[in-house]
Amino acid sequence: MTNDPVLEEVRRVRKLISNEIGPNLEGLVEHYAKYDSKFKGKAIDATDRRPKHCIEVADQPVSDGGSIPATR
């Protein structure tokens, strides 16, 4: 199992939800539907993704705190 703090937090919250709702799949769907209704739009949409052929590359940091243009 990965020892990643973010994954551990996700697992912790999922366990809390599971303990609250139980093994009932309908209850889980209802829980997430209520949560989802709090937001006006989708959090992520397929159009939000960057194209695979994107050639933008971030500048590379250097030890003195500056950066140099990245090459590909």
PyMOL Python script that loads the backbone (N, CA, C, O; Angstrom):
from pymol import cmd

cmd.read_pdbstr("""\
ATOM      1  N   MET A   1       0.844  -1.181   0.000  1.00  0.00           N
ATOM      2  CA  MET A   1       0.000   0.000   0.000  1.00  0.00           C
ATOM      3  C   MET A   1       0.893   1.251   0.000  1.00  0.00           C
ATOM      4  O   MET A   1       1.910   1.302   0.693  1.00  0.00           O
ATOM      5  N   THR A   2       0.504   2.227  -0.768  1.00  0.00           N
ATOM      6  CA  THR A   2       1.273   3.455  -0.878  1.00  0.00           C
ATOM      7  C   THR A   2       1.152   4.283   0.390  1.00  0.00           C
ATOM      8  O   THR A   2       0.066   4.390   0.959  1.00  0.00           O
ATOM      9  N   ASN A   3       2.249   4.865   0.835  1.00  0.00           N
ATOM     10  CA  ASN A   3       2.255   5.708   2.024  1.00  0.00           C
ATOM     11  C   ASN A   3       2.255   7.172   1.589  1.00  0.00           C
ATOM     12  O   ASN A   3       3.211   7.902   1.849  1.00  0.00           O
ATOM     13  N   ASP A   4       1.185   7.593   0.931  1.00  0.00           N
ATOM     14  CA  ASP A   4       1.031   8.951   0.432  1.00  0.00           C
ATOM     15  C   ASP A   4      -0.010   9.649   1.310  1.00  0.00           C
ATOM     16  O   ASP A   4      -1.117   9.133   1.461  1.00  0.00           O
ATOM     17  N   PRO A   5       0.314  10.805   1.892  1.00  0.00           N
ATOM     18  CA  PRO A   5      -0.622  11.475   2.801  1.00  0.00           C
ATOM     19  C   PRO A   5      -1.963  11.805   2.147  1.00  0.00           C
ATOM     20  O   PRO A   5      -3.001  11.736   2.804  1.00  0.00           O
ATOM     21  N   VAL A   6      -1.954  12.156   0.879  1.00  0.00           N
ATOM     22  CA  VAL A   6      -3.208  12.487   0.199  1.00  0.00           C
ATOM     23  C   VAL A   6      -4.067  11.231   0.055  1.00  0.00           C
ATOM     24  O   VAL A   6      -5.269  11.254   0.324  1.00  0.00           O
ATOM     25  N   LEU A   7      -3.439  10.141  -0.369  1.00  0.00           N
ATOM     26  CA  LEU A   7      -4.184   8.891  -0.493  1.00  0.00           C
ATOM     27  C   LEU A   7      -4.706   8.419   0.855  1.00  0.00           C
ATOM     28  O   LEU A   7      -5.826   7.917   0.954  1.00  0.00           O
ATOM     29  N   GLU A   8      -3.903   8.579   1.876  1.00  0.00           N
ATOM     30  CA  GLU A   8      -4.344   8.188   3.214  1.00  0.00           C
ATOM     31  C   GLU A   8      -5.565   8.995   3.652  1.00  0.00           C
ATOM     32  O   GLU A   8      -6.478   8.454   4.276  1.00  0.00           O
ATOM     33  N   GLU A   9      -5.582  10.282   3.327  1.00  0.00           N
ATOM     34  CA  GLU A   9      -6.731  11.127   3.677  1.00  0.00           C
ATOM     35  C   GLU A   9      -7.965  10.703   2.885  1.00  0.00           C
ATOM     36  O   GLU A   9      -9.065  10.656   3.435  1.00  0.00           O
ATOM     37  N   VAL A  10      -7.793  10.398   1.613  1.00  0.00           N
ATOM     38  CA  VAL A  10      -8.916   9.928   0.802  1.00  0.00           C
ATOM     39  C   VAL A  10      -9.476   8.635   1.391  1.00  0.00           C
ATOM     40  O   VAL A  10     -10.690   8.478   1.520  1.00  0.00           O
ATOM     41  N   ARG A  11      -8.597   7.727   1.740  1.00  0.00           N
ATOM     42  CA  ARG A  11      -9.035   6.463   2.332  1.00  0.00           C
ATOM     43  C   ARG A  11      -9.769   6.690   3.661  1.00  0.00           C
ATOM     44  O   ARG A  11     -10.771   6.038   3.952  1.00  0.00           O
ATOM     45  N   ARG A  12      -9.248   7.623   4.451  1.00  0.00           N
ATOM     46  CA  ARG A  12      -9.870   7.919   5.750  1.00  0.00           C
ATOM     47  C   ARG A  12     -11.284   8.453   5.563  1.00  0.00           C
ATOM     48  O   ARG A  12     -12.210   8.024   6.251  1.00  0.00           O
ATOM     49  N   VAL A  13     -11.449   9.379   4.641  1.00  0.00           N
ATOM     50  CA  VAL A  13     -12.765   9.976   4.404  1.00  0.00           C
ATOM     51  C   VAL A  13     -13.725   8.956   3.803  1.00  0.00           C
ATOM     52  O   VAL A  13     -14.900   8.914   4.170  1.00  0.00           O
ATOM     53  N   ARG A  14     -13.228   8.135   2.880  1.00  0.00           N
ATOM     54  CA  ARG A  14     -14.070   7.093   2.299  1.00  0.00           C
ATOM     55  C   ARG A  14     -14.557   6.123   3.379  1.00  0.00           C
ATOM     56  O   ARG A  14     -15.703   5.676   3.351  1.00  0.00           O
ATOM     57  N   LYS A  15     -13.679   5.805   4.322  1.00  0.00           N
ATOM     58  CA  LYS A  15     -14.074   4.903   5.413  1.00  0.00           C
ATOM     59  C   LYS A  15     -15.138   5.556   6.298  1.00  0.00           C
ATOM     60  O   LYS A  15     -16.085   4.892   6.720  1.00  0.00           O
ATOM     61  N   LEU A  16     -14.989   6.846   6.579  1.00  0.00           N
ATOM     62  CA  LEU A  16     -15.997   7.560   7.372  1.00  0.00           C
ATOM     63  C   LEU A  16     -17.354   7.524   6.681  1.00  0.00           C
ATOM     64  O   LEU A  16     -18.376   7.264   7.316  1.00  0.00           O
ATOM     65  N   ILE A  17     -17.357   7.787   5.365  1.00  0.00           N
ATOM     66  CA  ILE A  17     -18.611   7.772   4.610  1.00  0.00           C
ATOM     67  C   ILE A  17     -19.200   6.369   4.620  1.00  0.00           C
ATOM     68  O   ILE A  17     -20.403   6.194   4.817  1.00  0.00           O
ATOM     69  N   SER A  18     -18.350   5.373   4.406  1.00  0.00           N
ATOM     70  CA  SER A  18     -18.813   3.989   4.404  1.00  0.00           C
ATOM     71  C   SER A  18     -19.405   3.598   5.749  1.00  0.00           C
ATOM     72  O   SER A  18     -20.440   2.934   5.801  1.00  0.00           O
ATOM     73  N   ASN A  19     -18.759   4.004   6.838  1.00  0.00           N
ATOM     74  CA  ASN A  19     -19.279   3.699   8.179  1.00  0.00           C
ATOM     75  C   ASN A  19     -20.616   4.386   8.421  1.00  0.00           C
ATOM     76  O   ASN A  19     -21.490   3.834   9.089  1.00  0.00           O
ATOM     77  N   GLU A  20     -20.775   5.588   7.879  1.00  0.00           N
ATOM     78  CA  GLU A  20     -22.004   6.349   8.056  1.00  0.00           C
ATOM     79  C   GLU A  20     -23.159   5.749   7.244  1.00  0.00           C
ATOM     80  O   GLU A  20     -24.287   5.663   7.731  1.00  0.00           O
ATOM     81  N   ILE A  21     -22.873   5.339   6.016  1.00  0.00           N
ATOM     82  CA  ILE A  21     -23.921   4.887   5.105  1.00  0.00           C
ATOM     83  C   ILE A  21     -24.115   3.381   5.155  1.00  0.00           C
ATOM     84  O   ILE A  21     -25.229   2.888   4.980  1.00  0.00           O
ATOM     85  N   GLY A  22     -23.042   2.655   5.393  1.00  0.00           N
ATOM     86  CA  GLY A  22     -23.120   1.200   5.388  1.00  0.00           C
ATOM     87  C   GLY A  22     -22.926   0.649   3.980  1.00  0.00           C
ATOM     88  O   GLY A  22     -22.517   1.372   3.071  1.00  0.00           O
ATOM     89  N   PRO A  23     -23.224  -0.634   3.809  1.00  0.00           N
ATOM     90  CA  PRO A  23     -22.969  -1.285   2.528  1.00  0.00           C
ATOM     91  C   PRO A  23     -24.038  -1.004   1.471  1.00  0.00           C
ATOM     92  O   PRO A  23     -23.986  -1.574   0.381  1.00  0.00           O
ATOM     93  N   ASN A  24     -24.994  -0.147   1.773  1.00  0.00           N
ATOM     94  CA  ASN A  24     -26.104   0.153   0.880  1.00  0.00           C
ATOM     95  C   ASN A  24     -25.640   1.038  -0.276  1.00  0.00           C
ATOM     96  O   ASN A  24     -25.320   2.209  -0.069  1.00  0.00           O
ATOM     97  N   LEU A  25     -25.600   0.492  -1.485  1.00  0.00           N
ATOM     98  CA  LEU A  25     -25.144   1.249  -2.648  1.00  0.00           C
ATOM     99  C   LEU A  25     -26.072   2.419  -2.960  1.00  0.00           C
ATOM    100  O   LEU A  25     -25.611   3.487  -3.363  1.00  0.00           O
ATOM    101  N   GLU A  26     -27.373   2.224  -2.775  1.00  0.00           N
ATOM    102  CA  GLU A  26     -28.331   3.306  -3.014  1.00  0.00           C
ATOM    103  C   GLU A  26     -28.063   4.482  -2.075  1.00  0.00           C
ATOM    104  O   GLU A  26     -28.170   5.642  -2.470  1.00  0.00           O
ATOM    105  N   GLY A  27     -27.715   4.168  -0.836  1.00  0.00           N
ATOM    106  CA  GLY A  27     -27.397   5.217   0.129  1.00  0.00           C
ATOM    107  C   GLY A  27     -26.152   5.990  -0.278  1.00  0.00           C
ATOM    108  O   GLY A  27     -26.080   7.206  -0.103  1.00  0.00           O
ATOM    109  N   LEU A  28     -25.179   5.279  -0.820  1.00  0.00           N
ATOM    110  CA  LEU A  28     -23.950   5.928  -1.278  1.00  0.00           C
ATOM    111  C   LEU A  28     -24.248   6.858  -2.451  1.00  0.00           C
ATOM    112  O   LEU A  28     -23.763   7.989  -2.490  1.00  0.00           O
ATOM    113  N   VAL A  29     -25.035   6.387  -3.393  1.00  0.00           N
ATOM    114  CA  VAL A  29     -25.404   7.214  -4.545  1.00  0.00           C
ATOM    115  C   VAL A  29     -26.174   8.443  -4.071  1.00  0.00           C
ATOM    116  O   VAL A  29     -25.933   9.549  -4.554  1.00  0.00           O
ATOM    117  N   GLU A  30     -27.085   8.258  -3.142  1.00  0.00           N
ATOM    118  CA  GLU A  30     -27.864   9.370  -2.596  1.00  0.00           C
ATOM    119  C   GLU A  30     -26.948  10.389  -1.896  1.00  0.00           C
ATOM    120  O   GLU A  30     -27.118  11.598  -2.049  1.00  0.00           O
ATOM    121  N   HIS A  31     -25.980   9.879  -1.129  1.00  0.00           N
ATOM    122  CA  HIS A  31     -25.036  10.751  -0.434  1.00  0.00           C
ATOM    123  C   HIS A  31     -24.292  11.648  -1.421  1.00  0.00           C
ATOM    124  O   HIS A  31     -24.211  12.862  -1.235  1.00  0.00           O
ATOM    125  N   TYR A  32     -23.748  11.032  -2.476  1.00  0.00           N
ATOM    126  CA  TYR A  32     -22.987  11.808  -3.454  1.00  0.00           C
ATOM    127  C   TYR A  32     -23.881  12.722  -4.284  1.00  0.00           C
ATOM    128  O   TYR A  32     -23.436  13.788  -4.709  1.00  0.00           O
ATOM    129  N   ALA A  33     -25.123  12.334  -4.523  1.00  0.00           N
ATOM    130  CA  ALA A  33     -26.056  13.193  -5.252  1.00  0.00           C
ATOM    131  C   ALA A  33     -26.347  14.457  -4.442  1.00  0.00           C
ATOM    132  O   ALA A  33     -26.408  15.554  -4.998  1.00  0.00           O
ATOM    133  N   LYS A  34     -26.526  14.301  -3.129  1.00  0.00           N
ATOM    134  CA  LYS A  34     -26.743  15.469  -2.270  1.00  0.00           C
ATOM    135  C   LYS A  34     -25.517  16.382  -2.274  1.00  0.00           C
ATOM    136  O   LYS A  34     -25.633  17.603  -2.376  1.00  0.00           O
ATOM    137  N   TYR A  35     -24.360  15.771  -2.163  1.00  0.00           N
ATOM    138  CA  TYR A  35     -23.115  16.539  -2.167  1.00  0.00           C
ATOM    139  C   TYR A  35     -22.933  17.259  -3.492  1.00  0.00           C
ATOM    140  O   TYR A  35     -22.557  18.431  -3.523  1.00  0.00           O
ATOM    141  N   ASP A  36     -23.198  16.565  -4.576  1.00  0.00           N
ATOM    142  CA  ASP A  36     -23.036  17.126  -5.914  1.00  0.00           C
ATOM    143  C   ASP A  36     -23.980  18.298  -6.148  1.00  0.00           C
ATOM    144  O   ASP A  36     -23.639  19.233  -6.873  1.00  0.00           O
ATOM    145  N   SER A  37     -25.161  18.258  -5.544  1.00  0.00           N
ATOM    146  CA  SER A  37     -26.147  19.319  -5.754  1.00  0.00           C
ATOM    147  C   SER A  37     -25.711  20.657  -5.146  1.00  0.00           C
ATOM    148  O   SER A  37     -26.300  21.696  -5.445  1.00  0.00           O
ATOM    149  N   LYS A  38     -24.691  20.632  -4.302  1.00  0.00           N
ATOM    150  CA  LYS A  38     -24.181  21.875  -3.705  1.00  0.00           C
ATOM    151  C   LYS A  38     -23.407  22.719  -4.710  1.00  0.00           C
ATOM    152  O   LYS A  38     -23.179  23.907  -4.480  1.00  0.00           O
ATOM    153  N   PHE A  39     -23.004  22.112  -5.821  1.00  0.00           N
ATOM    154  CA  PHE A  39     -22.171  22.800  -6.802  1.00  0.00           C
ATOM    155  C   PHE A  39     -22.977  23.100  -8.055  1.00  0.00           C
ATOM    156  O   PHE A  39     -23.807  22.296  -8.478  1.00  0.00           O
ATOM    157  N   LYS A  40     -22.725  24.271  -8.648  1.00  0.00           N
ATOM    158  CA  LYS A  40     -23.499  24.689  -9.815  1.00  0.00           C
ATOM    159  C   LYS A  40     -23.076  23.974 -11.091  1.00  0.00           C
ATOM    160  O   LYS A  40     -23.922  23.640 -11.921  1.00  0.00           O
ATOM    161  N   GLY A  41     -21.788  23.736 -11.257  1.00  0.00           N
ATOM    162  CA  GLY A  41     -21.308  23.107 -12.481  1.00  0.00           C
ATOM    163  C   GLY A  41     -20.437  21.918 -12.176  1.00  0.00           C
ATOM    164  O   GLY A  41     -20.134  21.628 -11.019  1.00  0.00           O
ATOM    165  N   LYS A  42     -20.043  21.241 -13.214  1.00  0.00           N
ATOM    166  CA  LYS A  42     -19.154  20.107 -13.035  1.00  0.00           C
ATOM    167  C   LYS A  42     -17.779  20.613 -12.621  1.00  0.00           C
ATOM    168  O   LYS A  42     -17.335  21.670 -13.069  1.00  0.00           O
ATOM    169  N   ALA A  43     -17.119  19.858 -11.771  1.00  0.00           N
ATOM    170  CA  ALA A  43     -15.786  20.251 -11.317  1.00  0.00           C
ATOM    171  C   ALA A  43     -14.779  20.130 -12.453  1.00  0.00           C
ATOM    172  O   ALA A  43     -13.914  20.992 -12.612  1.00  0.00           O
ATOM    173  N   ILE A  44     -14.884  19.077 -13.235  1.00  0.00           N
ATOM    174  CA  ILE A  44     -13.961  18.850 -14.337  1.00  0.00           C
ATOM    175  C   ILE A  44     -14.773  18.418 -15.543  1.00  0.00           C
ATOM    176  O   ILE A  44     -15.690  17.603 -15.437  1.00  0.00           O
ATOM    177  N   ASP A  45     -14.428  18.967 -16.666  1.00  0.00           N
ATOM    178  CA  ASP A  45     -15.098  18.628 -17.906  1.00  0.00           C
ATOM    179  C   ASP A  45     -14.046  18.165 -18.901  1.00  0.00           C
ATOM    180  O   ASP A  45     -12.884  18.560 -18.803  1.00  0.00           O
ATOM    181  N   ALA A  46     -14.434  17.345 -19.843  1.00  0.00           N
ATOM    182  CA  ALA A  46     -13.480  16.841 -20.838  1.00  0.00           C
ATOM    183  C   ALA A  46     -12.814  17.979 -21.605  1.00  0.00           C
ATOM    184  O   ALA A  46     -11.677  17.839 -22.057  1.00  0.00           O
ATOM    185  N   THR A  47     -13.504  19.094 -21.756  1.00  0.00           N
ATOM    186  CA  THR A  47     -12.923  20.224 -22.493  1.00  0.00           C
ATOM    187  C   THR A  47     -11.853  20.950 -21.678  1.00  0.00           C
ATOM    188  O   THR A  47     -11.113  21.768 -22.224  1.00  0.00           O
ATOM    189  N   ASP A  48     -11.763  20.661 -20.378  1.00  0.00           N
ATOM    190  CA  ASP A  48     -10.755  21.285 -19.530  1.00  0.00           C
ATOM    191  C   ASP A  48      -9.368  20.681 -19.733  1.00  0.00           C
ATOM    192  O   ASP A  48      -8.368  21.267 -19.317  1.00  0.00           O
ATOM    193  N   ARG A  49      -9.306  19.535 -20.359  1.00  0.00           N
ATOM    194  CA  ARG A  49      -8.034  18.847 -20.533  1.00  0.00           C
ATOM    195  C   ARG A  49      -7.179  19.531 -21.578  1.00  0.00           C
ATOM    196  O   ARG A  49      -7.688  20.103 -22.542  1.00  0.00           O
ATOM    197  N   ARG A  50      -5.888  19.467 -21.379  1.00  0.00           N
ATOM    198  CA  ARG A  50      -4.952  19.985 -22.361  1.00  0.00           C
ATOM    199  C   ARG A  50      -4.779  18.934 -23.447  1.00  0.00           C
ATOM    200  O   ARG A  50      -4.822  17.737 -23.162  1.00  0.00           O
ATOM    201  N   PRO A  51      -4.587  19.358 -24.664  1.00  0.00           N
ATOM    202  CA  PRO A  51      -4.389  18.376 -25.730  1.00  0.00           C
ATOM    203  C   PRO A  51      -3.101  17.575 -25.521  1.00  0.00           C
ATOM    204  O   PRO A  51      -2.131  18.081 -24.955  1.00  0.00           O
ATOM    205  N   LYS A  52      -3.102  16.334 -25.980  1.00  0.00           N
ATOM    206  CA  LYS A  52      -1.937  15.479 -25.818  1.00  0.00           C
ATOM    207  C   LYS A  52      -0.736  16.005 -26.584  1.00  0.00           C
ATOM    208  O   LYS A  52       0.407  15.755 -26.200  1.00  0.00           O
ATOM    209  N   HIS A  53      -0.984  16.722 -27.652  1.00  0.00           N
ATOM    210  CA  HIS A  53       0.116  17.210 -28.477  1.00  0.00           C
ATOM    211  C   HIS A  53       0.676  18.549 -27.990  1.00  0.00           C
ATOM    212  O   HIS A  53       1.456  19.192 -28.693  1.00  0.00           O
ATOM    213  N   CYS A  54       0.281  18.961 -26.802  1.00  0.00           N
ATOM    214  CA  CYS A  54       0.756  20.225 -26.241  1.00  0.00           C
ATOM    215  C   CYS A  54       2.275  20.195 -26.104  1.00  0.00           C
ATOM    216  O   CYS A  54       2.836  19.221 -25.603  1.00  0.00           O
ATOM    217  N   ILE A  55       2.936  21.254 -26.544  1.00  0.00           N
ATOM    218  CA  ILE A  55       4.400  21.280 -26.493  1.00  0.00           C
ATOM    219  C   ILE A  55       4.921  22.248 -25.439  1.00  0.00           C
ATOM    220  O   ILE A  55       6.130  22.448 -25.321  1.00  0.00           O
ATOM    221  N   GLU A  56       4.011  22.852 -24.668  1.00  0.00           N
ATOM    222  CA  GLU A  56       4.452  23.755 -23.613  1.00  0.00           C
ATOM    223  C   GLU A  56       5.181  22.974 -22.533  1.00  0.00           C
ATOM    224  O   GLU A  56       4.709  21.924 -22.098  1.00  0.00           O
ATOM    225  N   VAL A  57       6.310  23.470 -22.104  1.00  0.00           N
ATOM    226  CA  VAL A  57       7.079  22.832 -21.046  1.00  0.00           C
ATOM    227  C   VAL A  57       7.486  23.921 -20.065  1.00  0.00           C
ATOM    228  O   VAL A  57       7.903  25.006 -20.472  1.00  0.00           O
ATOM    229  N   ALA A  58       7.367  23.637 -18.796  1.00  0.00           N
ATOM    230  CA  ALA A  58       7.716  24.625 -17.770  1.00  0.00           C
ATOM    231  C   ALA A  58       9.218  24.867 -17.751  1.00  0.00           C
ATOM    232  O   ALA A  58      10.008  23.972 -18.051  1.00  0.00           O
ATOM    233  N   ASP A  59       9.605  26.095 -17.394  1.00  0.00           N
ATOM    234  CA  ASP A  59      11.020  26.393 -17.212  1.00  0.00           C
ATOM    235  C   ASP A  59      11.586  25.521 -16.101  1.00  0.00           C
ATOM    236  O   ASP A  59      10.880  25.141 -15.168  1.00  0.00           O
ATOM    237  N   GLN A  60      12.848  25.217 -16.217  1.00  0.00           N
ATOM    238  CA  GLN A  60      13.501  24.350 -15.245  1.00  0.00           C
ATOM    239  C   GLN A  60      14.172  25.199 -14.164  1.00  0.00           C
ATOM    240  O   GLN A  60      14.962  26.085 -14.487  1.00  0.00           O
ATOM    241  N   PRO A  61      13.872  24.944 -12.882  1.00  0.00           N
ATOM    242  CA  PRO A  61      14.501  25.709 -11.808  1.00  0.00           C
ATOM    243  C   PRO A  61      15.982  25.357 -11.685  1.00  0.00           C
ATOM    244  O   PRO A  61      16.391  24.238 -11.993  1.00  0.00           O
ATOM    245  N   VAL A  62      16.779  26.324 -11.232  1.00  0.00           N
ATOM    246  CA  VAL A  62      18.193  26.095 -10.971  1.00  0.00           C
ATOM    247  C   VAL A  62      18.486  26.414  -9.516  1.00  0.00           C
ATOM    248  O   VAL A  62      17.689  27.074  -8.849  1.00  0.00           O
ATOM    249  N   SER A  63      19.616  25.952  -9.026  1.00  0.00           N
ATOM    250  CA  SER A  63      19.923  26.039  -7.597  1.00  0.00           C
ATOM    251  C   SER A  63      19.975  27.467  -7.049  1.00  0.00           C
ATOM    252  O   SER A  63      19.751  27.665  -5.855  1.00  0.00           O
ATOM    253  N   ASP A  64      20.267  28.475  -7.896  1.00  0.00           N
ATOM    254  CA  ASP A  64      20.346  29.845  -7.383  1.00  0.00           C
ATOM    255  C   ASP A  64      18.977  30.515  -7.265  1.00  0.00           C
ATOM    256  O   ASP A  64      18.893  31.702  -6.951  1.00  0.00           O
ATOM    257  N   GLY A  65      17.896  29.754  -7.517  1.00  0.00           N
ATOM    258  CA  GLY A  65      16.545  30.298  -7.386  1.00  0.00           C
ATOM    259  C   GLY A  65      15.969  30.794  -8.686  1.00  0.00           C
ATOM    260  O   GLY A  65      14.775  31.085  -8.748  1.00  0.00           O
ATOM    261  N   GLY A  66      16.768  30.904  -9.729  1.00  0.00           N
ATOM    262  CA  GLY A  66      16.280  31.324 -11.036  1.00  0.00           C
ATOM    263  C   GLY A  66      15.752  30.151 -11.822  1.00  0.00           C
ATOM    264  O   GLY A  66      15.450  29.096 -11.263  1.00  0.00           O
ATOM    265  N   SER A  67      15.641  30.340 -13.116  1.00  0.00           N
ATOM    266  CA  SER A  67      15.209  29.235 -13.971  1.00  0.00           C
ATOM    267  C   SER A  67      15.791  29.419 -15.359  1.00  0.00           C
ATOM    268  O   SER A  67      16.192  30.517 -15.743  1.00  0.00           O
ATOM    269  N   ILE A  68      15.827  28.345 -16.087  1.00  0.00           N
ATOM    270  CA  ILE A  68      16.295  28.387 -17.469  1.00  0.00           C
ATOM    271  C   ILE A  68      15.182  27.833 -18.344  1.00  0.00           C
ATOM    272  O   ILE A  68      14.422  26.969 -17.906  1.00  0.00           O
ATOM    273  N   PRO A  69      15.078  28.319 -19.572  1.00  0.00           N
ATOM    274  CA  PRO A  69      14.025  27.811 -20.450  1.00  0.00           C
ATOM    275  C   PRO A  69      14.166  26.312 -20.637  1.00  0.00           C
ATOM    276  O   PRO A  69      15.266  25.789 -20.812  1.00  0.00           O
ATOM    277  N   ALA A  70      13.036  25.636 -20.596  1.00  0.00           N
ATOM    278  CA  ALA A  70      13.042  24.188 -20.756  1.00  0.00           C
ATOM    279  C   ALA A  70      13.219  23.821 -22.220  1.00  0.00           C
ATOM    280  O   ALA A  70      12.825  24.562 -23.121  1.00  0.00           O
ATOM    281  N   THR A  71      13.810  22.681 -22.429  1.00  0.00           N
ATOM    282  CA  THR A  71      13.929  22.155 -23.795  1.00  0.00           C
ATOM    283  C   THR A  71      13.209  20.835 -23.856  1.00  0.00           C
ATOM    284  O   THR A  71      12.993  20.174 -22.840  1.00  0.00           O
ATOM    285  N   ARG A  72      12.852  20.472 -25.026  1.00  0.00           N
ATOM    286  CA  ARG A  72      12.140  19.215 -25.172  1.00  0.00           C
ATOM    287  C   ARG A  72      12.872  18.342 -26.122  1.00  0.00           C
ATOM    288  O   ARG A  72      12.438  17.221 -26.391  1.00  0.00           O
TER     289      ARG A  72
END
""", "prot")
cmd.dss("prot")
cmd.show_as("cartoon", "prot")
cmd.util.cbc("prot")
cmd.orient("prot")
